[in-house]
């Protein structure tokens, strides 16, 4: 799950509530230093890497093993306007 810190469109606490109720394996990525609408442009490559890396780890884990829960904070790269 991906959320933006301080997001006013989709509040971060909503994402945290959904994340808390989700089963494992799961990962919460919190993007700081950007907005809801700018996050995809500013973090496109990093988010793609995060998602691919998480999927790779899950596929490498034994099907019956519980990979647990993870949380990661990512800092947005600001782009020139």
N, C-alpha and C positions, 0 to 999 in steps of 0.2 A: 504494500500500500504506500502511496506517495501523497504527501501533504506539504503545504507551504506554511511555515511558521507565521502566525499572525494573520492568516488568510481571512479576509472578510467576506469572500464569496462562498467558500466551503470551509467553515471554521475548523481549525486544527483539532479542537476538542471533539468534533463529530468523527473525524478520522480516527482519533485515539479510542473513542468508544467502540467503533466498528472493529478496530484492530484488537481491542481487549476481548471482544466476544468471538473473534475468529479462532478457528482451530489452528493447530500447528501442522506443518511448518508455516511460518509467516515472517515477514520482515517489514518494518515501518521505516520509510525514508522521509526525513523531514528536511525540506529545502529552506535555507535561511537567506536573507538578503535579496529577496525578489518578491514579486506579487503573483497572484493566481494566474493572471493572463500573460505574464512575461516568463514564467518558470519554464515552459516548454522550449521557448527559443533560447533562453540563457543556459539551460541544463540538458539540452537534447542528447548530446554525446554521453555525458556522465550518467544520465538516467538510463540510456540504452545499455551502457556498460553494467550498471547496477542490476538491471533486470536480467540481462543475459548471464551475469555471474551467479545470481541467485538461482536461476533456472538450472544452470550447469551443476551447481552444488546439490540441488534437490534430485536431479536425475542421477547423480553419482552416488547418492545415499541409498542404502538398502531400502527396498520398498516397505518393509515393515518397521523401519527405524523412525523414530520421531526426531526430526531435525531441530525442534524447538523454536524459540522466538528470538528475533534480533531487532535491534533498533540502530539506525545510522543517521547522522546529521550531515547534510551536504551543504556547502556554501555555494551560492549562485555566482557565476561569472557575469559581471555586468557588461552589456554590450553597448557600443556607441550608438547613440540615437540618430 
